Amino acid sequence: MAKRVLVVEDNELNLKLFCDLLRAHGFETEGVRDGREAVARARAFQPDLLITDIQLPHVSGYDLIAQVRGDLTLRTTPILAVTAYASRADEERIRAAGANAYVSKPIALAAFVAQVNALLPTSEEPHGPGPAAL
């Protein structure tokens, strides 16, 4: 059974790139362009991994991460933040917000897929390690 990945990205080209790349590697993906819809979509889709941009309109990636971590059905879902913010302080802030890992834009395709695979749960863990595990 293919691992499920929900991608939250407001840029249409980036959303298509991430979803197409993940599908090419055997993942089932669903894309969301608006952070306001992401938690409801995640509840319905039950992803094994959530990938979110940090710079989203209406609801920031930080707010989205907080909402996911506060949701009883989603709180253990691994989160990969994808962002143009690339400093060490940005990484620390993203991890402190509850993301398990982050990748800076522009992404290196092989490194992105490797990070996705590293965050996916094993068969013993239904939603992977919590944010403090990495």
N, C-alpha and C positions, 0 to 999 in steps of 0.2 A: 504494500500500500504506500502510495507516494506521501511524503511529508508535506504538510500544508503550511504555506507562508502567506501572511497578509502583508502587503506593501502599502504604506501610507506615504504618498508623495504627490505634491501639488503640481509639479512640472510634468506635463503629459509625456514628453520625450523620455525623461528619466524613469517615469513609471513604466512605460513600455519597455525600456531597456532592462530594468530590473526584472520585470515579470518574464520577458522573453528569455533572458539569460537563465533564470531559475528553472523555467519550463524545459529549456534545452538540457538541463542537468537533472531532469526527472522529478522536479517538484511540482506540486499543484499550487497555483498562485491565485490570489485575488487582489485586485488593486482598488485603492480608495484614494480619491484626490482631495478630500476634505476631512480634516481631523475631527470635525464635529460628528461625522458618521462612523468614525473608526471603531469606537468601543462597541456600538450596536452591531456593526458588521463582524467584529471579532467574536462576539458572543454567538452569533449565528454560524460563523465559519469554523470556529474552534481551531485556530491555527496552532501549529507546533512551534512557530516562530513569528514574531512581529517585527517588521522592519519599518522604521519611521524616519522621515526627514525631521530635522529640528526646526527649520524655518518653514512653518506652515501658516497660512492665513487663518484667522479666526481663533484657532486653538493651537498653541505652540507645541512642538514636539515634547518639551518638558512637561507641559500640562497633560498631554496625552499619556506620557509615561506614568505620571502620577495617577491618572484615572485608571489605567490598566493595573497598576500595583495595588490600587484600592478596591478593585473589583474581585469579589470572592471566586468567580469562575475563571478569571484570567490572571490572577496575581502571580502565578508561577510560570507564566509563559515567558520564555526568553525574549529579550528585546535587543535588537541591533539598531543603533542610531546611525544614520548616514547624514553627514553634514559638511558644509563648507568650512565650518570652524575647525581649525587644525592645531591649535596650540595645546600645550600640556594642561594649562588651566581649563581649557574648554573640555578636554577629555575627562578631567577630574570632576567637573561640574555635571557632565552627562552621566558619568557613572554614579555620582552621588544622587542624581535624580532617580536612579533605579534601572538604568540601561545596563545590560550585561557586557556590552562591547560597543565600539563605534568604529566607523570607517569614514575617512575624510574624502570629500569630492575634490577633484574628479577621482572616481574609483579605479583601482587596478582590478580588472575582471577576475583574474585568478585568485588574488588575495580576497576579494569580495566573496567568491564562492567558497573558499577555504574557511573564511570566518563564519559563513552561514552553516557549513557542515560542522564546525566546531561547537556551535551553539545548539544544534539540534539534539533533542532528547534521545537517550538510548531506549531500548524496549522496556527497561525497568522503570524509567522515569517518564510518566505521562506528559509532563510539560517541561522537562529539563530542569537544570539547576536554577535556583533563585538568584537574585541580583548579587548577593554577597559571595556566591560560590566562585566567581571568576576573579 
